[in-house]
Amino acid sequence: MNRLIDPVRIACILVLSASTLATSHAQDLRNGGKLLLTNGVSTIEGSGGGGLATWSTIAGNATQEGIGAQAHGTVIELPDYNWTSYGIALGFFDRVELSYARQNLDTIDIGTALGLGRGYTLNQDIFGAKVRLAGDAVYGDSMMPQIAVGVQHKRSSDDAVVAAVGGASPNGTDFYVSATKLFLSHSVLANATVRFTKANQTGLLGFGSATDTSHKPQFEGSIAYQLSRRFVVGGEYRTKPDNLAIAREDDWVDLFAAYALTRNVTVTAAYVDLGSIATADKQRGALLSLQAAF
């Protein structure tokens, strides 16, 4: 468990910082206009949404009258890897979102088998922007979803590894369009996202290959049911491109539960199946994420 100390410590700092901001600046930023949990949580790529899938929702609790923010720390425990993500996102007037996330993939013993050394950690930075174009996820026409478009620029810190596995570039950019709707009378939220990407394992293994550098459309879907005002359960499915000959890539699935401890702090736990990662199959495990929002 020692390898979790730094990510967990970082997550706690982010959450405490955001909680402090929420307390001290709530009045100025008109915090708290959104219904509880309707801003979603933070994805492993930093944008607002579910754990694995991006939604059209804008980060933070503020409505169109204010500026909101959220910070997150996420740990995914797998049989052969430890995946961590932490970051922050800002929401401006429930219209524009700017986000940053840092992803780390600790290879543990697999690092030795791959010739990288035990515990070698792959890293990347993700800079995101999202704009809500139309609709409202909660209000308005009951059949009109909230629609947003977004971009995520990703920079791997491991150029040599990317080249060794056959990735064409350590840097790349994803584009996506999302549609999200909460059917209040049924307590059900549905989301569908189409992402145009050439990322290998979200970019941790680079982008594209020597024979294919094109963006491919991929699907991200989410369904959630609100058991109470504070408790939501659901599932997600995310397809992935499979560019690398030596490292098969599978689609992702999760089953999650999110609970709002307070208006500003949410904890999410999930069972995740990430398939094959860098030659290691059956990467199934647990996700735990802590988010603070105002």
ZASE-526164 format. One line per field, with one value per residue: residue number from 1; residue in three letters; x, y, z of N, C-alpha, C, CB in turn. Coordinates in steps of 0.2 Angstrom, whole numbers. Atoms other than C-alpha are relative to their C-alpha. Glycine has a CB too. Layout:
% residues N
num: NUM|...
residuo: ALA|...
nx: X|...
ny: Y|...
nz: Z|...
cax: X|...
cay: Y|...
caz: Z|...
cx: X|...
cy: Y|...
cz: Z|...
cbx: X|...
cby: Y|...
cbz: Z|...
This chain:
% residues 294
num: 1|2|3|4|5|6|7|8|9|10|11|12|13|14|15|16|17|18|19|20|21|22|23|24|25|26|27|28|29|30|31|32|33|34|35|36|37|38|39|40|41|42|43|44|45|46|47|48|49|50|51|52|53|54|55|56|57|58|59|60|61|62|63|64|65|66|67|68|69|70|71|72|73|74|75|76|77|78|79|80|81|82|83|84|85|86|87|88|89|90|91|92|93|94|95|96|97|98|99|100|101|102|103|104|105|106|107|108|109|110|111|112|113|114|115|116|117|118|119|120|121|122|123|124|125|126|127|128|129|130|131|132|133|134|135|136|137|138|139|140|141|142|143|144|145|146|147|148|149|150|151|152|153|154|155|156|157|158|159|160|161|162|163|164|165|166|167|168|169|170|171|172|173|174|175|176|177|178|179|180|181|182|183|184|185|186|187|188|189|190|191|192|193|194|195|196|197|198|199|200|201|202|203|204|205|206|207|208|209|210|211|212|213|214|215|216|217|218|219|220|221|222|223|224|225|226|227|228|229|230|231|232|233|234|235|236|237|238|239|240|241|242|243|244|245|246|247|248|249|250|251|252|253|254|255|256|257|258|259|260|261|262|263|264|265|266|267|268|269|270|271|272|273|274|275|276|277|278|279|280|281|282|283|284|285|286|287|288|289|290|291|292|293|294
residuo: MET|ASN|ARG|LEU|ILE|ASP|PRO|VAL|ARG|ILE|ALA|CYS|ILE|LEU|VAL|LEU|SER|ALA|SER|THR|LEU|ALA|THR|SER|HIS|ALA|GLN|ASP|LEU|ARG|ASN|GLY|GLY|LYS|LEU|LEU|LEU|THR|ASN|GLY|VAL|SER|THR|ILE|GLU|GLY|SER|GLY|GLY|GLY|GLY|LEU|ALA|THR|TRP|SER|THR|ILE|ALA|GLY|ASN|ALA|THR|GLN|GLU|GLY|ILE|GLY|ALA|GLN|ALA|HIS|GLY|THR|VAL|ILE|GLU|LEU|PRO|ASP|TYR|ASN|TRP|THR|SER|TYR|GLY|ILE|ALA|LEU|GLY|PHE|PHE|ASP|ARG|VAL|GLU|LEU|SER|TYR|ALA|ARG|GLN|ASN|LEU|ASP|THR|ILE|ASP|ILE|GLY|THR|ALA|LEU|GLY|LEU|GLY|ARG|GLY|TYR|THR|LEU|ASN|GLN|ASP|ILE|PHE|GLY|ALA|LYS|VAL|ARG|LEU|ALA|GLY|ASP|ALA|VAL|TYR|GLY|ASP|SER|MET|MET|PRO|GLN|ILE|ALA|VAL|GLY|VAL|GLN|HIS|LYS|ARG|SER|SER|ASP|ASP|ALA|VAL|VAL|ALA|ALA|VAL|GLY|GLY|ALA|SER|PRO|ASN|GLY|THR|ASP|PHE|TYR|VAL|SER|ALA|THR|LYS|LEU|PHE|LEU|SER|HIS|SER|VAL|LEU|ALA|ASN|ALA|THR|VAL|ARG|PHE|THR|LYS|ALA|ASN|GLN|THR|GLY|LEU|LEU|GLY|PHE|GLY|SER|ALA|THR|ASP|THR|SER|HIS|LYS|PRO|GLN|PHE|GLU|GLY|SER|ILE|ALA|TYR|GLN|LEU|SER|ARG|ARG|PHE|VAL|VAL|GLY|GLY|GLU|TYR|ARG|THR|LYS|PRO|ASP|ASN|LEU|ALA|ILE|ALA|ARG|GLU|ASP|ASP|TRP|VAL|ASP|LEU|PHE|ALA|ALA|TYR|ALA|LEU|THR|ARG|ASN|VAL|THR|VAL|THR|ALA|ALA|TYR|VAL|ASP|LEU|GLY|SER|ILE|ALA|THR|ALA|ASP|LYS|GLN|ARG|GLY|ALA|LEU|LEU|SER|LEU|GLN|ALA|ALA|PHE
nx: 4|-4|0|6|0|0|7|5|-1|1|7|3|-2|5|7|0|0|7|5|-1|2|7|2|-2|2|7|4|-2|1|7|-1|6|6|1|2|-5|-3|1|-6|-4|-6|-6|-3|-8|-3|1|6|6|4|-1|-6|-3|3|1|7|1|1|-6|-3|1|7|3|4|-2|-2|-7|-5|-1|-6|-1|-6|1|-5|3|-5|3|-4|1|-5|-7|-2|4|1|2|1|2|1|5|3|3|6|2|7|3|-1|-6|-4|-7|-2|-6|-1|-6|1|-6|1|-6|0|-2|-5|0|-5|-6|2|0|-6|0|-2|6|3|0|7|2|3|2|4|6|3|6|4|7|5|7|2|7|4|-2|1|5|6|2|3|-2|-4|-6|-6|-5|-5|-6|-5|-6|-7|-5|-7|-3|-7|-4|-7|-4|-1|-4|5|5|-3|-2|6|2|4|-3|-2|2|5|6|6|7|6|6|7|4|7|2|7|3|8|1|6|-2|-6|-5|-4|-3|-5|-3|-6|-4|-7|-4|-6|-5|-4|-1|1|2|-6|-6|-4|-1|6|-1|-5|-4|4|7|0|6|5|6|6|1|6|0|6|1|7|0|6|0|4|3|-3|-7|-2|1|-4|0|-5|-2|-3|-4|-4|-7|-4|-5|-5|-7|0|-2|4|7|4|7|5|1|7|0|6|-2|5|-2|4|-2|-1|3|1|-6|-4|3|-5|3|-3|2|-4|-2|-3|-4|-2|-7|-4|-7|-2|3|8|5|-1|6|-1|4|-2|3|-2|2|1|3|2|4
ny: -6|-6|-4|-4|-5|-6|-2|-2|-6|-6|0|-3|-7|-3|-1|-5|-7|-2|-1|-7|-5|0|-3|-7|-4|2|-6|-4|4|3|7|4|-1|6|5|4|5|-1|-2|6|0|-1|6|1|-5|-7|-4|2|5|6|1|2|-3|-7|-3|-7|-4|-5|1|-5|0|-6|0|-5|-6|0|4|6|4|7|4|7|4|7|6|6|5|5|5|-1|-7|-5|-6|-6|-6|-5|-6|-5|-3|-6|-1|-8|-1|6|0|2|3|1|5|3|6|4|7|4|7|4|6|5|5|0|-4|4|4|-4|-3|-7|0|0|-7|-6|-4|-4|-6|-4|-6|0|-7|1|-5|2|-5|2|-3|0|4|0|7|1|-3|-1|6|6|4|-4|1|-5|1|-4|3|-1|2|2|0|5|0|5|-1|6|0|6|5|0|3|7|4|-1|-6|-5|-6|-1|-5|1|-4|3|-4|3|-3|4|-1|2|-2|3|0|-1|4|7|1|4|-5|4|-4|3|-4|2|-3|1|0|5|1|7|0|-8|-4|2|3|-4|-1|3|5|-2|2|-3|-6|-3|0|4|-1|4|-2|0|-1|0|0|0|-1|-3|3|-6|-7|0|7|2|6|1|3|-3|4|-5|4|-2|2|5|-2|3|7|3|-1|0|-4|3|-5|-1|0|0|-1|-5|-3|-7|-2|-7|-1|-6|-4|-1|6|6|6|4|7|4|6|-1|5|-3|4|1|-6|1|7|3|1|0|-5|-2|-2|-4|-7|-5|-7|-5|-7|-6|-4|-6
nz: 0|0|6|1|-5|3|3|-5|-3|5|1|-6|1|5|-3|-5|3|4|-5|-3|5|0|-6|0|6|3|1|6|7|0|0|-2|4|3|-5|-3|4|8|3|1|-3|4|4|-1|5|-3|2|-3|3|-4|-2|7|6|0|1|2|-5|-2|-7|-6|-2|2|6|5|-3|-4|2|-4|1|-3|0|-1|-1|1|0|2|-2|5|-2|2|1|-4|4|-4|3|-4|4|-2|6|-2|4|1|1|3|8|2|-5|1|-5|0|-4|0|-1|-1|0|-4|3|-5|2|8|3|0|5|6|1|-3|-7|-5|-2|4|1|6|-2|5|-2|4|0|3|1|2|1|0|6|0|-4|-7|-2|-5|2|7|4|-3|4|3|-4|0|5|-1|4|-4|3|-5|3|-5|1|-3|-3|1|7|2|-1|6|7|-1|1|7|1|5|-3|-7|-1|5|-2|1|1|-2|-1|-6|-1|-7|-2|-7|0|-7|-3|-1|-3|5|4|5|4|6|3|5|0|5|-4|2|-6|-2|-7|-1|2|-4|5|6|5|6|1|6|6|-1|-4|1|-6|1|-4|-5|-4|-7|-2|-7|-3|-7|-3|-6|-5|-5|2|-1|2|7|3|7|3|6|5|4|5|1|6|-1|5|-1|2|-5|-6|1|-4|0|-2|-7|-3|-7|-4|-5|-5|-2|-6|-2|-8|-2|6|4|1|2|0|5|0|6|3|7|4|6|5|1|0|1|0|-6|1|-5|-5|-3|-7|-3|1|-6|2|-5|3|-3|5|-2
cax: 0|15|13|-4|3|8|-8|-19|-10|-11|-30|-33|-23|-34|-50|-46|-41|-57|-67|-59|-62|-80|-82|-73|-80|-97|-106|-96|-97|-115|-111|-124|-136|-135|-145|-135|-124|-130|-113|-107|-90|-72|-66|-48|-45|-50|-66|-83|-93|-92|-77|-72|-84|-85|-102|-108|-110|-99|-88|-92|-109|-111|-125|-125|-123|-106|-90|-87|-73|-69|-54|-52|-40|-43|-34|-38|-31|-28|-19|-3|-4|-9|-17|-19|-26|-28|-33|-44|-57|-65|-83|-88|-106|-111|-105|-87|-75|-56|-48|-31|-26|-11|-11|1|2|14|19|25|32|26|39|53|45|44|62|58|62|51|39|42|28|21|15|5|-3|-20|-27|-45|-58|-77|-91|-110|-118|-137|-150|-149|-146|-159|-171|-180|-187|-188|-181|-168|-151|-137|-125|-107|-91|-73|-55|-41|-23|-12|7|16|32|39|45|57|43|31|43|48|30|27|18|19|20|20|8|-10|-27|-44|-60|-77|-96|-107|-126|-132|-150|-157|-175|-180|-197|-188|-172|-162|-147|-141|-126|-118|-101|-92|-73|-62|-45|-29|-23|-16|-22|-29|-11|0|7|7|-4|-6|6|19|5|-10|-10|-28|-42|-55|-73|-75|-91|-93|-109|-116|-132|-136|-150|-153|-158|-159|-153|-136|-134|-132|-127|-124|-113|-102|-95|-80|-73|-55|-44|-32|-17|-2|3|12|0|-18|-31|-49|-65|-68|-83|-87|-101|-101|-109|-107|-112|-112|-104|-109|-114|-96|-88|-92|-84|-86|-82|-82|-78|-68|-64|-50|-46|-28|-15|2|3|-6|-24|-39|-35|-50|-51|-57|-58|-60|-61|-63|-70|-73|-83|-91
cay: 0|12|16|24|36|50|50|49|63|74|69|75|91|95|91|101|116|115|113|129|138|133|139|156|161|153|169|178|164|160|143|129|133|115|101|89|77|84|91|73|68|69|57|50|63|78|83|83|67|49|40|33|42|61|70|86|93|108|106|114|117|135|139|151|165|160|152|134|122|104|94|76|62|44|27|12|-4|-18|-35|-29|-10|5|19|36|52|69|86|101|109|126|129|147|151|133|136|133|121|121|106|98|81|71|52|39|21|11|-4|-13|-30|-29|-16|-28|-40|-26|-21|-4|-9|-13|1|11|24|30|48|60|78|81|99|100|112|110|121|118|121|118|111|108|91|94|107|112|100|83|75|88|83|95|95|100|98|97|94|86|89|75|75|59|60|44|47|32|20|26|23|6|0|7|23|36|51|55|69|69|78|70|78|74|78|73|72|71|71|68|62|69|60|43|47|41|50|44|50|46|53|51|53|55|49|39|38|21|18|36|42|34|23|37|40|30|18|18|11|21|39|43|48|35|37|29|28|32|28|30|26|30|29|40|30|46|64|59|41|36|19|15|9|14|7|15|8|10|10|-4|3|-7|-24|-28|-22|-26|-14|-19|-9|-3|-6|-1|-2|13|20|39|46|65|66|84|97|99|82|66|49|37|18|6|-11|-9|-20|-13|-28|-30|-16|-17|-36|-40|-47|-47|-31|-30|-21|-7|12|25|43|58|75|92|104|122
caz: 0|1|-17|-14|-1|-13|-24|-9|-1|-17|-18|0|-3|-18|-9|6|-5|-15|1|9|-7|-7|11|9|-8|-10|-8|-21|-34|-30|-26|-25|-39|-46|-39|-29|-40|-57|-60|-61|-55|-62|-76|-75|-89|-78|-87|-79|-81|-75|-69|-87|-98|-102|-100|-107|-90|-84|-69|-52|-43|-50|-62|-77|-64|-57|-58|-51|-49|-44|-39|-39|-34|-41|-38|-48|-41|-54|-53|-62|-62|-51|-60|-52|-58|-50|-56|-56|-68|-68|-74|-81|-80|-84|-102|-103|-94|-93|-85|-81|-75|-72|-75|-69|-72|-60|-69|-53|-57|-76|-78|-75|-88|-101|-98|-89|-72|-57|-53|-68|-70|-86|-85|-95|-93|-100|-104|-108|-114|-116|-122|-119|-136|-132|-121|-102|-94|-80|-86|-102|-115|-107|-122|-127|-120|-115|-129|-128|-138|-131|-134|-124|-128|-120|-118|-113|-102|-109|-127|-127|-121|-134|-148|-141|-141|-159|-155|-168|-156|-138|-140|-147|-146|-144|-149|-143|-143|-128|-125|-107|-100|-82|-83|-66|-65|-67|-58|-73|-81|-98|-108|-125|-131|-147|-146|-160|-154|-159|-141|-135|-117|-116|-122|-109|-123|-135|-151|-166|-174|-188|-200|-193|-187|-190|-177|-175|-168|-151|-140|-122|-114|-96|-87|-69|-57|-42|-27|-16|-17|-11|-19|-37|-45|-63|-76|-91|-107|-117|-133|-137|-153|-155|-164|-156|-163|-147|-134|-137|-131|-125|-122|-104|-92|-75|-62|-50|-34|-30|-13|-9|9|9|-4|-9|-7|-16|-15|-30|-29|-44|-51|-67|-81|-92|-101|-108|-104|-111|-113|-96|-98|-87|-78|-67|-50|-40|-43|-28|-32|-20|-27|-20|-29|-27
cx: 4|0|-6|1|0|-6|-5|1|-1|-8|-3|2|-5|-7|-1|1|-6|-5|1|-2|-8|-3|1|-3|-7|-5|2|-1|-7|0|-6|-6|-2|-3|6|2|-1|6|5|6|6|2|7|4|-1|-6|-6|-4|-1|7|4|-3|-1|-7|0|-1|6|2|-2|-8|-3|-5|2|2|6|5|1|6|-1|7|-1|7|-3|6|-4|5|-1|5|7|2|-4|0|-3|-1|-2|0|-5|-3|-4|-6|-2|-7|-4|0|6|4|7|2|8|0|7|-1|6|-2|6|0|2|4|0|6|7|-1|1|7|1|2|-6|-3|1|-7|0|-4|-3|-4|-5|-3|-6|-4|-7|-5|-7|-3|-8|-3|3|-1|-5|-6|-2|-4|2|4|6|6|4|5|6|6|6|6|5|7|4|8|3|7|5|1|3|-5|-5|3|2|-6|-3|-5|3|2|-2|-5|-6|-6|-6|-5|-6|-7|-4|-7|-2|-7|-1|-7|-2|-6|2|7|5|4|3|5|3|5|3|7|4|8|5|5|0|0|0|6|6|5|0|-6|2|5|4|-5|-7|0|-7|-5|-5|-6|0|-6|1|-7|-1|-8|0|-7|1|-4|-2|4|7|3|-2|4|-1|6|3|4|4|4|7|3|5|5|7|0|2|-3|-8|-4|-7|-4|0|-7|1|-7|2|-5|4|-4|3|0|-3|-1|6|5|-3|5|-3|4|-2|4|1|3|4|3|8|3|7|3|-3|-8|-3|2|-7|1|-4|2|-3|2|-4|0|-3|-2|-4|-2
cy: 6|4|4|6|7|2|1|6|6|1|4|7|4|1|5|7|2|1|7|5|1|3|8|4|-2|5|4|-3|-3|-7|-4|0|-7|-5|-5|-6|1|3|-6|0|2|-6|0|5|7|3|-2|-6|-6|-2|-2|4|8|2|7|5|4|-1|5|0|7|-1|5|7|0|-4|-6|-3|-7|-3|-7|-4|-7|-5|-6|-6|-6|-6|1|7|4|6|5|6|6|7|5|3|6|0|8|0|-6|0|-3|-3|-1|-5|-2|-6|-3|-8|-3|-7|-4|-7|-6|-6|-1|4|-3|-5|4|3|7|0|0|7|6|3|4|6|4|6|1|7|0|6|-3|6|-3|4|1|-4|0|-7|-1|3|1|-6|-6|-5|3|-1|6|-3|4|-4|2|-3|-1|-1|-4|0|-6|2|-5|-1|-7|-6|0|-2|-7|-4|1|6|5|7|0|5|-1|4|-4|6|-4|4|-5|2|-3|2|-4|0|0|-5|-8|-1|-3|5|-5|5|-4|5|-4|3|-2|0|-5|-2|-8|0|7|4|-2|-4|4|0|-3|-5|2|-1|4|6|4|0|-5|1|-5|2|-1|0|-1|0|0|1|3|-3|5|6|-1|-6|-2|-6|0|-4|4|-5|5|-5|4|-2|-5|0|-4|-7|-4|1|1|4|-2|6|0|0|1|0|4|1|7|2|7|0|6|3|1|-6|-6|-5|-5|-7|-4|-6|2|-6|3|-4|-1|7|-2|-8|-4|0|0|5|3|2|5|7|4|7|5|7|5|5|6|4
cz: 0|-6|-1|4|-4|-4|5|4|-4|0|6|0|-5|3|5|-2|-3|5|4|-5|0|6|0|-6|-3|-1|-6|-6|0|-1|2|-4|-3|5|1|-5|-7|-3|-2|4|-4|-3|2|-5|2|-2|5|-3|5|2|-7|-6|1|-1|-3|6|1|7|5|1|-2|-6|-5|3|4|-3|5|-1|4|0|2|1|-1|0|-3|1|-5|2|-2|-1|6|-4|4|-5|5|-4|2|-7|3|-5|0|-2|-3|-7|-2|6|-2|5|-1|4|-2|1|1|0|2|-3|5|-3|-8|-3|-1|-7|-7|-1|3|7|5|2|-4|-1|-6|2|-6|3|-6|1|-4|0|-3|0|-1|-6|1|5|8|3|5|-2|-7|-2|3|-4|-4|5|0|-5|0|-4|4|-3|6|-3|5|-2|5|2|-2|-8|-2|0|-6|-6|1|-1|-7|0|-4|3|7|2|-5|3|-2|-1|1|0|4|0|6|2|7|-1|7|2|1|4|-4|-4|-6|-4|-6|-2|-6|0|-6|2|-4|6|2|8|3|-2|4|-4|-7|-5|-6|-1|-6|-6|0|4|0|6|-2|5|5|4|7|3|8|1|8|3|7|5|5|-3|0|-3|-7|-2|-7|-3|-6|-4|-4|-5|-1|-7|2|-5|1|-1|7|7|-2|5|0|2|8|3|7|3|6|5|2|6|1|8|2|-7|-5|-1|-2|-1|-5|1|-6|-1|-7|-3|-6|-5|0|0|0|2|6|-1|6|6|3|7|2|-1|6|-2|5|-4|4|-5|3|-6
cbx: -5|7|0|-6|7|6|-2|0|8|3|-3|4|7|0|-2|6|6|-2|0|8|2|-3|3|7|5|-3|0|8|5|-4|6|-1|1|6|-6|-2|-3|-6|4|3|1|6|-1|1|-2|5|-2|-5|3|-4|1|-1|-7|5|-4|-6|-2|-2|8|2|0|5|-8|-5|-6|-2|7|-6|6|-6|5|-3|4|-3|2|-1|-1|2|-2|1|-2|4|-6|5|-6|5|-1|4|-5|4|-6|5|0|-8|-1|4|-3|3|-4|6|-6|6|-4|3|-2|-1|5|-7|-3|-7|2|1|-6|-5|3|-7|4|2|3|3|-1|-4|4|-4|5|-6|5|-4|2|-3|2|-4|1|-3|1|-5|7|3|0|6|1|-6|-5|-2|4|2|-3|3|1|-1|3|-2|3|-3|3|0|0|-3|4|6|-3|-3|7|3|-5|-4|-2|-5|-4|7|3|-2|0|-2|0|0|-3|3|-4|5|-5|3|-2|-2|-6|1|-1|-4|6|-6|6|-5|5|-4|3|-1|-1|4|-3|7|6|-2|-2|-3|-2|6|-1|1|-3|6|-1|-5|6|-4|-2|2|-6|6|-5|5|-5|3|-4|5|-3|-2|5|2|-3|1|-2|2|-3|0|-2|6|-5|4|-4|5|3|-4|2|3|5|8|3|-3|1|0|-6|3|-3|3|-3|3|-1|0|1|-5|7|6|-3|4|4|-3|1|1|-1|0|-5|5|-5|5|-2|2|-1|5|7|2|-1|0|4|-5|7|0|-4|3|-3|4|-5|6|-5|5
cby: 0|-2|-5|-4|0|0|-6|-6|0|-2|-7|-3|1|-5|-7|-1|0|-5|-5|0|-1|-7|-3|0|-1|-5|5|2|-5|3|-3|2|5|-3|-4|-3|-6|5|5|0|-7|3|1|-7|-1|4|-1|6|-3|-6|-7|-7|-3|4|-1|1|-4|7|0|7|0|5|2|1|2|-2|4|-4|4|-5|4|-3|0|0|-1|0|-2|2|-6|-3|2|1|-2|2|-1|1|-1|6|-6|6|-4|3|6|0|7|6|-7|7|-6|6|-5|2|-3|2|-3|1|0|-3|-7|2|6|-5|-3|6|0|2|6|-5|1|-2|4|-4|5|-3|6|-5|5|-5|6|-6|4|1|-4|-2|-7|5|-2|3|7|2|1|-3|-2|7|-6|1|0|0|4|-4|6|-6|7|-7|7|-7|2|-6|6|-1|0|7|4|-1|1|-6|3|2|6|1|7|-7|7|-4|3|-4|1|1|-2|2|-2|4|-7|7|1|-3|-3|-5|3|-2|2|-2|1|1|-2|6|-2|3|3|-3|-4|0|7|-5|-7|-2|8|5|-7|-5|-7|-5|5|-3|7|-8|1|-1|-5|5|-5|6|-7|6|-7|8|-5|-2|5|0|-5|6|-6|7|-7|6|-4|4|0|-2|7|-8|7|2|-1|1|7|-7|8|-5|-1|7|-8|7|-7|6|-5|5|-5|5|-1|5|6|5|-1|1|-3|3|-4|5|-6|6|-6|5|2|-4|4|4|-2|4|-7|-7|6|-6|3|-1|3|-3|2|1|-1|3|-3|4
cbz: 6|1|-6|3|4|-5|-5|5|2|-6|0|7|-2|-7|2|5|-5|-5|5|1|-7|0|6|0|-6|5|6|1|0|-6|5|7|-5|-4|-4|7|2|0|4|-7|4|4|-7|-2|-7|-2|-7|1|-6|-3|4|-1|-2|-5|6|-5|7|-2|0|-2|7|-1|2|-5|5|7|-1|0|3|-3|5|-6|6|-7|7|-8|7|-7|-4|-7|-7|7|-6|5|-6|6|-8|3|-2|-1|2|-5|-5|3|-2|-2|1|1|-1|3|-2|5|-7|7|-8|7|-6|3|2|-2|5|6|0|1|-7|-1|2|6|7|-7|7|-5|4|-6|0|1|-3|3|-4|5|-6|6|-6|-7|-2|4|4|7|3|-4|-7|3|-6|-1|-2|7|-8|7|-7|7|-5|4|-1|-1|2|-4|7|3|-2|5|7|0|-1|7|5|-2|7|-5|-4|4|0|-1|-4|6|-8|7|-7|6|-6|5|-5|6|-4|1|-5|-7|7|-4|4|-5|5|-5|6|-7|7|-6|7|-6|6|-2|4|7|1|6|-1|-4|0|-6|0|0|0|2|-2|-6|1|1|-4|4|-2|3|-3|4|-3|2|1|-1|4|7|4|7|5|-5|4|-3|-2|3|-4|5|-7|6|-3|0|1|7|-5|1|3|0|-2|5|-3|3|-1|2|2|-3|6|-6|6|-3|1|4|1|4|7|-7|7|-7|7|-6|1|0|-2|4|-7|-6|7|4|0|7|-4|3|-3|0|0|7|-6|6|-7|6|-6|5|-5|5
